[in-house]
Amino acid sequence: MRISELQDAIVFAAGSTTLTPRSKLPATIVDLCRPLIQTHPDGQISFVHFTVQEYVNIAPTSRPISK
């Protein structure tokens, strides 16, 4: 996934049929995620460690930090 695809995926809601530049997640928000993601030379992004992806995949009510 590339950063622009991530920006669209985060804001895309079920039932929506279009994305606009105004609905795109601001790049500054993505920049705040830099400690958790890395950008590869081909433009793809990935999590910096597998534990980050594991945490993201946990149901929100099961996350230790949300209690």
SEVOMI-247496 format. One record per residue: residue in three letters; z, x, y of N, C-alpha, C, O in turn. Coordinates in steps of 0.02 Angstrom, whole numbers. Atoms other than C-alpha are relative to their C-alpha. Last residue first. Example, Ala and Ser with C-alpha at 12.3 -4.5 7.8 and 13.67 -1.06 7.14 Angstrom:
REM residues 2
@code: Ser	n_pz: -3	n_px: -42	n_py: -59	ca_pz: 357	ca_px: 684	ca_py: -53	c_pz: 37	c_px: -39	c_py: 55	o_pz: 45	o_px: -14	o_py: 110
@code: Ala	n_pz: 0	n_px: 45	n_py: -59	ca_pz: 390	ca_px: 615	ca_py: -225	c_pz: 0	c_px: 45	c_py: 60	o_pz: 33	o_px: 97	o_py: 59
REM end
This chain:
REM residues 67
@code: Lys	n_pz: -63	n_px: 35	n_py: 14	ca_pz: 1465	ca_px: -445	ca_py: 22	c_pz: 51	c_px: 14	c_py: 53	o_pz: 107	o_px: -12	o_py: 48
@code: Ser	n_pz: 2	n_px: 67	n_py: -29	ca_pz: 1289	ca_px: -400	ca_py: 82	c_pz: 66	c_px: -39	c_py: -10	o_pz: 72	o_px: -95	o_py: 15
@code: Ile	n_pz: -9	n_px: -4	n_py: -73	ca_pz: 1313	ca_px: -212	ca_py: 55	c_pz: 2	c_px: -70	c_py: 32	o_pz: 26	o_px: -76	o_py: 89
@code: Pro	n_pz: -69	n_px: -17	n_py: -19	ca_pz: 1343	ca_px: -233	ca_py: -132	c_pz: 10	c_px: -2	c_py: 76	o_pz: 64	o_px: -21	o_py: 98
@code: Arg	n_pz: -4	n_px: -65	n_py: -33	ca_pz: 1176	ca_px: -322	ca_py: -158	c_pz: 72	c_px: 14	c_py: 24	o_pz: 102	o_px: -28	o_py: 57
@code: Ser	n_pz: -28	n_px: -49	n_py: 46	ca_pz: 1188	ca_px: -464	ca_py: -284	c_pz: 9	c_px: 69	c_py: 33	o_pz: 38	o_px: 114	o_py: 2
@code: Thr	n_pz: -70	n_px: 17	n_py: 11	ca_pz: 1163	ca_px: -605	ca_py: -158	c_pz: 35	c_px: 50	c_py: -45	o_pz: 97	o_px: 50	o_py: -49
@code: Pro	n_pz: -43	n_px: -11	n_py: -59	ca_pz: 1003	ca_px: -523	ca_py: -95	c_pz: 74	c_px: -14	c_py: -12	o_pz: 117	o_px: 20	o_py: 16
@code: Ala	n_pz: -8	n_px: 63	n_py: -37	ca_pz: 926	ca_px: -518	ca_py: -271	c_pz: 49	c_px: 11	c_py: 58	o_pz: 100	o_px: 44	o_py: 49
@code: Ile	n_pz: -60	n_px: 38	n_py: 18	ca_pz: 894	ca_px: -337	ca_py: -320	c_pz: 2	c_px: -63	c_py: 42	o_pz: -15	o_px: -62	o_py: 101
@code: Asn	n_pz: 16	n_px: 50	n_py: 51	ca_pz: 714	ca_px: -276	ca_py: -298	c_pz: 59	c_px: -42	c_py: -22	o_pz: 50	o_px: -92	o_py: -57
@code: Val	n_pz: 42	n_px: 52	n_py: -31	ca_pz: 750	ca_px: -186	ca_py: -134	c_pz: -14	c_px: -56	c_py: -50	o_pz: -20	o_px: -114	o_py: -30
@code: Tyr	n_pz: -42	n_px: 39	n_py: -46	ca_pz: 893	ca_px: -91	ca_py: -216	c_pz: -40	c_px: -57	c_py: 31	o_pz: -14	o_px: -113	o_py: 37
@code: Glu	n_pz: -46	n_px: 40	n_py: 41	ca_pz: 783	ca_px: -35	ca_py: -362	c_pz: 43	c_px: -44	c_py: 45	o_pz: 54	o_px: -103	o_py: 29
@code: Gln	n_pz: 38	n_px: 56	n_py: 27	ca_pz: 648	ca_px: 20	ca_py: -239	c_pz: 45	c_px: -44	c_py: -43	o_pz: 38	o_px: -106	o_py: -41
@code: Val	n_pz: 15	n_px: 43	n_py: -57	ca_pz: 774	ca_px: 127	ca_py: -145	c_pz: -38	c_px: -61	c_py: -25	o_pz: -22	o_px: -117	o_py: -6
@code: Thr	n_pz: -58	n_px: 43	n_py: -11	ca_pz: 840	ca_px: 196	ca_py: -310	c_pz: -10	c_px: -47	c_py: 60	o_pz: 19	o_px: -101	o_py: 63
@code: Phe	n_pz: 4	n_px: 60	n_py: 40	ca_pz: 666	ca_px: 260	ca_py: -353	c_pz: 59	c_px: -48	c_py: 12	o_pz: 52	o_px: -108	o_py: 2
@code: His	n_pz: -36	n_px: -9	n_py: 62	ca_pz: 672	ca_px: 382	ca_py: -208	c_pz: -1	c_px: -65	c_py: -39	o_pz: -1	o_px: -119	o_py: -9
@code: Val	n_pz: -16	n_px: -70	n_py: 8	ca_pz: 569	ca_px: 409	ca_py: -51	c_pz: 36	c_px: 15	c_py: -65	o_pz: 36	o_px: 71	o_py: -89
@code: Phe	n_pz: -71	n_px: -11	n_py: -12	ca_pz: 488	ca_px: 238	ca_py: -66	c_pz: 16	c_px: 74	c_py: -13	o_pz: -16	o_px: 105	o_py: -55
@code: Ser	n_pz: -42	n_px: 10	n_py: 59	ca_pz: 300	ca_px: 240	ca_py: -56	c_pz: 72	c_px: 9	c_py: 20	o_pz: 87	o_px: 36	o_py: 74
@code: Ile	n_pz: -71	n_px: -10	n_py: -10	ca_pz: 163	ca_px: 232	ca_py: 73	c_pz: 37	c_px: -12	c_py: -65	o_pz: 13	o_px: -48	o_py: -109
@code: Gln	n_pz: -43	n_px: 42	n_py: 41	ca_pz: -24	ca_px: 258	ca_py: 55	c_pz: 73	c_px: 14	c_py: 17	o_pz: 91	o_px: 69	o_py: 38
@code: Gly	n_pz: -20	n_px: 60	n_py: -37	ca_pz: -120	ca_px: 335	ca_py: 199	c_pz: 45	c_px: -47	c_py: -39	o_pz: 71	o_px: -95	o_py: -11
@code: Asp	n_pz: 53	n_px: 50	n_py: 7	ca_pz: -215	ca_px: 463	ca_py: 92	c_pz: 18	c_px: -66	c_py: 35	o_pz: -20	o_px: -114	o_py: 31
@code: Pro	n_pz: 61	n_px: -19	n_py: -36	ca_pz: -103	ca_px: 603	ca_py: 158	c_pz: -56	c_px: -52	c_py: -4	o_pz: -97	o_px: -57	o_py: 42
@code: His	n_pz: 38	n_px: -52	n_py: 34	ca_pz: 53	ca_px: 511	ca_py: 94	c_pz: -64	c_px: 15	c_py: 40	o_pz: -85	o_px: -25	o_py: 81
@code: Thr	n_pz: 71	n_px: 12	n_py: -5	ca_pz: 173	ca_px: 413	ca_py: 203	c_pz: -36	c_px: 60	c_py: -30	o_pz: -23	o_px: 117	o_py: -12
@code: Gln	n_pz: 38	n_px: -58	n_py: -20	ca_pz: 356	ca_px: 411	ca_py: 154	c_pz: -74	c_px: -18	c_py: 0	o_pz: -96	o_px: -60	o_py: -39
@code: Ile	n_pz: 70	n_px: -2	n_py: 23	ca_pz: 479	ca_px: 269	ca_py: 148	c_pz: -33	c_px: 65	c_py: 22	o_pz: -11	o_px: 98	o_py: 69
@code: Leu	n_pz: 5	n_px: 30	n_py: 66	ca_pz: 669	ca_px: 253	ca_py: 158	c_pz: -71	c_px: 3	c_py: -29	o_pz: -80	o_px: -4	o_py: -90
@code: Pro	n_pz: -44	n_px: -34	n_py: 47	ca_pz: 711	ca_px: 367	ca_py: 305	c_pz: -8	c_px: -25	c_py: -72	o_pz: 13	o_px: 9	o_py: -119
@code: Arg	n_pz: 22	n_px: -68	n_py: 20	ca_pz: 552	ca_px: 304	ca_py: 390	c_pz: 50	c_px: 36	c_py: -45	o_pz: 27	o_px: 73	o_py: -89
@code: Cys	n_pz: -5	n_px: -5	n_py: 73	ca_pz: 609	ca_px: 121	ca_py: 391	c_pz: -16	c_px: 71	c_py: -25	o_pz: -12	o_px: 84	o_py: -85
@code: Leu	n_pz: -71	n_px: 2	n_py: 17	ca_pz: 644	ca_px: 124	ca_py: 578	c_pz: 11	c_px: 7	c_py: -75	o_pz: 66	o_px: 27	o_py: -97
@code: Asp	n_pz: -27	n_px: -67	n_py: -15	ca_pz: 462	ca_px: 177	ca_py: 603	c_pz: 75	c_px: 3	c_py: -17	o_pz: 99	o_px: 56	o_py: -39
@code: Val	n_pz: 19	n_px: -43	n_py: 57	ca_pz: 407	ca_px: 16	ca_py: 515	c_pz: 29	c_px: 70	c_py: 11	o_pz: 52	o_px: 101	o_py: -36
@code: Ile	n_pz: -42	n_px: 22	n_py: 56	ca_pz: 503	ca_px: -84	ca_py: 645	c_pz: -14	c_px: 44	c_py: -61	o_pz: 32	o_px: 65	o_py: -96
@code: Thr	n_pz: -67	n_px: -28	n_py: -11	ca_pz: 422	ca_px: 17	ca_py: 784	c_pz: 48	c_px: -20	c_py: -56	o_pz: 92	o_px: 19	o_py: -74
@code: Ala	n_pz: -4	n_px: -66	n_py: 31	ca_pz: 251	ca_px: -24	ca_py: 711	c_pz: 69	c_px: 31	c_py: 9	o_pz: 90	o_px: 71	o_py: -32
@code: Pro	n_pz: 10	n_px: -57	n_py: -45	ca_pz: 277	ca_px: -206	ca_py: 760	c_pz: 10	c_px: 67	c_py: -37	o_pz: 52	o_px: 73	o_py: -81
@code: Leu	n_pz: -64	n_px: -34	n_py: -11	ca_pz: 260	ca_px: -332	ca_py: 617	c_pz: -12	c_px: 61	c_py: 45	o_pz: -57	o_px: 100	o_py: 31
@code: Lys	n_pz: -10	n_px: -63	n_py: 37	ca_pz: 93	ca_px: -422	ca_py: 638	c_pz: 68	c_px: 31	c_py: 18	o_pz: 88	o_px: 31	o_py: 76
@code: Ser	n_pz: -47	n_px: 13	n_py: 55	ca_pz: 103	ca_px: -602	ca_py: 703	c_pz: 16	c_px: 63	c_py: -40	o_pz: 62	o_px: 63	o_py: -82
@code: Arg	n_pz: -65	n_px: 20	n_py: -26	ca_pz: 27	ca_px: -557	ca_py: 872	c_pz: 52	c_px: -11	c_py: -55	o_pz: 111	o_px: 0	o_py: -44
@code: Pro	n_pz: -35	n_px: -60	n_py: -25	ca_pz: -116	ca_px: -460	ca_py: 793	c_pz: 70	c_px: -17	c_py: 26	o_pz: 115	o_px: 24	o_py: 23
@code: Thr	n_pz: 27	n_px: -20	n_py: -65	ca_pz: -157	ca_px: -620	ca_py: 698	c_pz: 35	c_px: 64	c_py: 22	o_pz: 88	o_px: 81	o_py: -4
@code: Leu	n_pz: -42	n_px: -50	n_py: -32	ca_pz: -136	ca_px: -670	ca_py: 517	c_pz: -34	c_px: 19	c_py: 65	o_pz: -95	o_px: 23	o_py: 69
@code: Thr	n_pz: 29	n_px: -52	n_py: -42	ca_pz: -210	ca_px: -827	ca_py: 445	c_pz: 54	c_px: 47	c_py: 26	o_pz: 112	o_px: 29	o_py: 33
@code: Thr	n_pz: 68	n_px: -15	n_py: 20	ca_pz: -181	ca_px: -953	ca_py: 306	c_pz: -32	c_px: 55	c_py: 42	o_pz: -85	o_px: 80	o_py: 23
@code: Ser	n_pz: 40	n_px: -26	n_py: -56	ca_pz: 5	ca_px: -975	ca_py: 309	c_pz: -70	c_px: 16	c_py: -26	o_pz: -79	o_px: 37	o_py: -83
@code: Gly	n_pz: 32	n_px: 54	n_py: -36	ca_pz: 76	ca_px: -1086	ca_py: 171	c_pz: -41	c_px: 23	c_py: 60	o_pz: -82	o_px: -16	o_py: 85
@code: Ala	n_pz: 33	n_px: 47	n_py: 46	ca_pz: 197	ca_px: -956	ca_py: 109	c_pz: -29	c_px: -57	c_py: 41	o_pz: 5	o_px: -84	o_py: 85
@code: Ala	n_pz: -42	n_px: 52	n_py: 29	ca_pz: 238	ca_px: -836	ca_py: 250	c_pz: -41	c_px: -45	c_py: -46	o_pz: -102	o_px: -54	o_py: -37
@code: Phe	n_pz: 40	n_px: 54	n_py: 28	ca_pz: 154	ca_px: -672	ca_py: 295	c_pz: 45	c_px: -50	c_py: -36	o_pz: 82	o_px: -31	o_py: -81
@code: Val	n_pz: -2	n_px: 60	n_py: -42	ca_pz: 271	ca_px: -570	ca_py: 404	c_pz: -38	c_px: -59	c_py: -29	o_pz: -32	o_px: -114	o_py: -3
@code: Ile	n_pz: -68	n_px: 18	n_py: -19	ca_pz: 317	ca_px: -433	ca_py: 280	c_pz: 2	c_px: -65	c_py: 40	o_pz: 49	o_px: -104	o_py: 32
@code: Ala	n_pz: -36	n_px: 30	n_py: 57	ca_pz: 147	ca_px: -428	ca_py: 197	c_pz: 69	c_px: -23	c_py: 20	o_pz: 93	o_px: -74	o_py: -4
@code: Asp	n_pz: 23	n_px: 68	n_py: 12	ca_pz: 54	ca_px: -399	ca_py: 361	c_pz: 41	c_px: -34	c_py: -55	o_pz: 57	o_px: -93	o_py: -48
@code: Gln	n_pz: -14	n_px: 40	n_py: -60	ca_pz: 155	ca_px: -248	ca_py: 414	c_pz: -21	c_px: -72	c_py: -9	o_pz: 13	o_px: -118	o_py: 12
@code: Leu	n_pz: -71	n_px: 15	n_py: 1	ca_pz: 150	ca_px: -181	ca_py: 236	c_pz: 18	c_px: -44	c_py: 60	o_pz: 57	o_px: -91	o_py: 53
@code: Glu	n_pz: -9	n_px: 52	n_py: 52	ca_pz: -39	ca_px: -194	ca_py: 236	c_pz: 73	c_px: -20	c_py: -5	o_pz: 88	o_px: -79	o_py: -14
@code: Ser	n_pz: 26	n_px: 63	n_py: -28	ca_pz: -47	ca_px: -99	ca_py: 402	c_pz: 7	c_px: -57	c_py: -50	o_pz: 19	o_px: -114	o_py: -30
@code: Ile	n_pz: -46	n_px: 27	n_py: -50	ca_pz: 69	ca_px: 34	ca_py: 329	c_pz: -26	c_px: -66	c_py: 29	o_pz: 13	o_px: -113	o_py: 37
@code: Arg	n_pz: 2	n_px: -36	n_py: -63	ca_pz: -39	ca_px: 60	ca_py: 175	c_pz: 45	c_px: -34	c_py: 51	o_pz: 65	o_px: -92	o_py: 41
@code: Met	n_pz: 0	n_px: 43	n_py: -58	ca_pz: 0	ca_px: 0	ca_py: 0	c_pz: 0	c_px: 45	c_py: 61	o_pz: 33	o_px: 97	o_py: 63
REM end
